[in-house]
Amino acid sequence: MQVKRVFQNMAPYTPGKQIEEVKKEYGLSKIVKLASNENPFGYSEQVKQAIPNMLDHLEIYPDGYATQLRAALASKLGVGEKQLIFGCGSDEVVDIICRTYLENGTNTIMATPTFPQYKHNALIQGADIVEVPLVNGYHDLPNMLKAINKDTRVIWLCSPNNPTGTLINKEELVSFLNKCPSDTMVVLDEAYFEYIEQRKNPNSISLLETYNNLVILRTFSKAYGLANLRVGYGIASEEIATYLNITRGPFNTTSVSQLSALTALHDTEFLQKTHSRNLENKKAFMTACDNMNLEYYESEANFLFVKLPTTGDELFEYLLTKGFIVRSGEALGHPNGVRITIGSKEQMLELETNIKEFLAFNKGV
């Protein structure tokens, strides 16, 4: 059976090392996973207590409209309920956008490196990919604008960007939107929105009223700690959301995931604690990197991309032997560095010690 030609040059997504895999391979009993930007503080206790009450009637299909979650989220964000699109994680919404707007003869613009699923899903739909390299870890917005032509359907802006963590501030974003053709969709992926310092918050939702071509993506997988339950969402004009909901599968989020997200949404105390602890531990780790003479990008997310005098793979492999899983820059399209999820205070102190040992060893070689 013949697949699309593009599949001949593609491969399935390769996740980072898994905990049980590393335990077995290195004979370790304790593993600290700092590779996938998961919440090291878990998730809301209210969700844990509520889940047993969500398990009745699993034989019945879930609410395909996510009515309760939709209403609560629309109220919290100050948008219309018909402006929302829910996905099995925000990466499914990325796929839905590509299936709805991209095809042969169109092109889509993105930074490089950035979240790889933009390119992956666009290629499957037959679109041409235009990649604009980051500048010092930031989106090169002027050259992204220059790359637009009559065939450009979608532009992807990941902010904070994965893997660098850098933020597009509101002034830059508004300037970009003012110069972008109104018939070209701009997708602002804010998967790490809840980690942004309040004084730097771009308040992007307010821009939807002015820019009908803007789509904003967010998720419950990161700061809310519900990565396993897969709930992401997009906010757009009613027209765009309607088209995306035509493409969306009718039962793509489960009742358990919807109700868990709804419960997590109301637990503002957990979210605030997650934000403050992440910021405190990230700043401490940045200071540690300064003391080790390691450069890094200014991150507004729950991770730090650290530049290295060696390949990222070397530190990645060394840390595996110590029971720490991070993400090598080589795997992310950014060599000579690693992306490290910010963990608990104790985890970061132990990680710092291991990195110091690695640097001392390599300096003496």
N, C-alpha and C positions, 0 to 999 in steps of 0.2 A: 504494500500500500504506500502511495506516494504522499509525502507531507509537503508543505510549502517549502520552496527552495531556501528560504531564510533560515530554516531550522538546521540546515547542514552546517552552519557556522555559529550555532548557538549551543549553550549548555544549560542544564537546570541550575537554579539558584543553589549555591554552595553555602550552607550555614556555617557559623563558627563551630569550633570544637565543643562537644557536649560533655557535661560533667561526668557521666558514667563512663564514657569513652576514655577520658583522660585518666580517671581513677584506675581503670584496667590496664591502660598502656604503660603508666608510670608507677604502678603499685602504690598509689597514694590513697589515704583514707579521707582527707579533707581537700576540697576544691573550692576556690573562689572564682566565680565566673564574672568577669568584667569586660565582656566582649560584645554584648548585644544590647546595651543601653537599657537594660531592665531596671526596675526600681529595687534597690537593695533593701529597702524598708518594707517590702511586701506590698500589701494592699489593705484597704479599709477593713477594720475589724467588723464593721457593720455589714459589709458584704459577706464575710465569712459566716456571720450569724444568720443572715437572711437566706443563703443558698439552700439549706435543707428544706425550706418552705417553698422553694421554686420547683421542686422535683415531681410534683403531681402532674398527671396527664401528659407524660412524655410521648404518648401515642398520638397526640394532636399536633398539627402543624403550628408553628409560631405565628404571631401577628406580623404579617408581611409588611405592614405599614409602620411598625414599631410605635404605636400610638402614644403610649404613656411616656416613653423616652423622648419621642419627638416633641410632645407638648412641653415637657419640662426643660428640654434643651433650648427650644425656641424661646421660651420665656426667659431663661437665663441669659441668652445671647442677645435678646431683643430683636429677633428676626421672625418672619412668618414661618409657620409650620411647613408650608409648601416649598420653602427654600432649602430644605434639608434633604440629603441623600445619605443613607446608611450603608456601610459595607462591612464585610468580614475583615476588619482592619482597614485603615486608610489606604493600604496598598491595593485592596480590591477596588476602591474608588478610582485609583490611578488607572487600573485596568479598564474600568467602565468608561472613563473619559476617553481612553485610547480607542476603545471599540466603537464609541459614539462619534468621534470627530476625526479620526485618522484613517487613511486609506492610501492606496497607491497614488502617486502623483502629488501627495501633500508632504510637508516637512514639519518637524517639531524641533524647538531650540531648547537647549539645557546647558548647564555648566558642566565642567569636568574637573575634578571628580565631584560627584553628587550621588544622591540615592539612585542605585542602578536600575530600579524597576521602571523608571520613566523610559529609559532606552529599551529595556527588555520588552515591555509591552508594546511600545511604538513599532519596534521592528516586526513583531508578529503581525501587526496590522498593515505592514507594507510601506510605512512612511519612511522618508529619508531623515536621517539624524544629523542635526547641526550641533556640534559641541563647542562651547566657548570656554577656554581655560580660565580657572580662577586666577585672581591677582592677589597674592599674599593671603590666600585662603578665602577671599571674598568674591562674590559674583561680579563679573565685569559687565555691568549693566549697559554702558555705552556701546560695547561691541556686540552685545546681545541684540540691542536695537538695530544696529547696522546689518545684522544677519537676517532680519525679517524681509521676506519678499511676498509676492502675491500668493504663493503656495503655503505660507506658514499658517498653520491652524492653532497650534498650542505652544506656549512658552512655559517652562517649568522653573519656578523660583523656590528653592528649598531654604527656609529661613526660620530658625537657625539651620545652617547647612550641615548635612551629613556627608562627609566625615569631619569637617573642620569646626563646626559649631558656631560659625560666624553669622551675624545678624544683618539683615538689610533694614536700615532704620527707616522711619516713616517718611522723612523728607526724600530720601532716595527712592522709596517705593512709589510715592505720589508722582515724583518727577518721571519715573519710568512709565507709569500708567498714563500720564498725560501725553507722552510721546508715542505710546504704542497704538497701532491701529485698533479702532473699536471693534473690528470684526475678527481680531486675533485673541483667542482665549489666553488669559494669564492665570496659571494655577500657582497659588501661594501655599506651599506645603508647610504647615506649622505643627508638625508632629510633636515638637518639643516646646510648644508655646508656653505651657505652664511653668517652665523653668526660667523664662526670661525675667530679668530683674524689672520690677514695676516701673522704674524711672526710664527704662528703655523700651517699654511696651509700645509697639507700633499701632495698637488699637485698630487693627486691620478690618474688623467687622464693620466699622463705621464707613469704610470706603465702598462697601457694596452698593450703597444708595447712589453713589456718583458714577461708579464704573460697572456697567452691566456685563462686561467681559471678564470680570474677576471671579475666580472660584477659590475658596479657602478650604484647606484640608486640615483636620485635627483627629486626634485619636484618644482612646482610653487605655492604650497599651503601654504608654510611657509613665508619666507622672502618676496616673491613677493606678498603675500596677496591675492592670488586667490583660496583660499580653496574651495569656493563654486562652482568654475568652473571645478575642478577636472582634472588637467593635471600634470602627472608625467612622468618620462622617465628613461630608462636604457641605459647605454653605455657598449658595449661589443665587442668582436671580430665579424667579419661579419658572421662567422659560427654560433656562439651562437645566435646572433641577428636574423638570418634567421629562426632558429628553433623556437625562441620565437614569431616571427611574424606569423609563421604557426599556432601557438596556439591562438594568439590574435584574438579577434573578428574584423571583417572588418571595423566597424564604431564605435569604442569605444571612440573616442573623437569628440566633435561637432565642427562645423565651428566657432561658437562664442568662444568656449574655446581655440581653436587653435590660432585664430587671437588675442584674448586677451593676451595669453601667448607670442605671437610674439611681440605685442606692449609693454608689460611689460619688455621683454628681452632688448629692446632698451632704456628703461628709466633707465639708470645707476644712475642718480641723486637720484631717489627715493630709490633705493636699498642701496646706500651709506648712505643716511640719516637714513634708517631703521637700518642699521648695527651700526652706531655711536650712535644713540639714545638708542638702545637696550643695547649696551655695557656700556654706561654712567649710565643708570638706573639700570642695573644689578649690577654694582660695588657699587653703592650707597646702594642698597638693601643688598648686601653682608656685607657692613660695618654695616648696621642696625642689621643684624643677629649677627654679632660679638658682638655688644653692648648689645644684648639680650642673649648672651651666647648660641646661637643656632648654631649647626654645620650644614654644607651643603657640597655637592660635588662641586668640581671645574667644572663649566659648561661652555662649548663652544657653547651652544645653546641659545635659547631665553626663557629659563626657569631655575629655580633653584629648586633642591630637598632639602628641609629643614628637618633635623632630629628633632624629638620632644621628650620631656619627657612624652608625653601622646600618645594615638593612633592618627593616622592621621584622623580617623573618627570624633574624638572629635573637633579638630580645624576646620575641614571641616563643621561640623554642626553649630558651633558657627559663622563662617564667613558667612554662608548662612543667618543667622538672621540679619547680617549687610549689606547684599546685595552683598557679594563677593562669587563667585564660583571658587573654586580651585579643585585640584584632590587629593583625599586621597590616601596615599601610600598603604592602605589596598586593594584598588581596583586595584593597579598596581603590586601586589606581593611583596611589600616592606613596611611592617608595620612600625608604629611609625614615620611617616613623611608625608609630603605633597609635591606635585609637583606644583609649582607656575609659571605660565607664567609671564614674565616680561611685565608690562603694561607701561602706560605713567607715567611721574614723579609724577603727582598729584595722580594717582591711587595707586602708590606704597607707597607714604607717608601716605595716608589714610589706606592702608592695614597694614602698619607698626604699626600705632596707634591701630588698632583692634587686632593685634597679641599681642602687649604689654598688652592690657586689658585682653586678654584670659590667658596669662601666669600669670599675677598678680592674677587673679581670682582662677586659679588652684593651685597656690602656697599657697593661703590662705585657701584652702579646707582641 
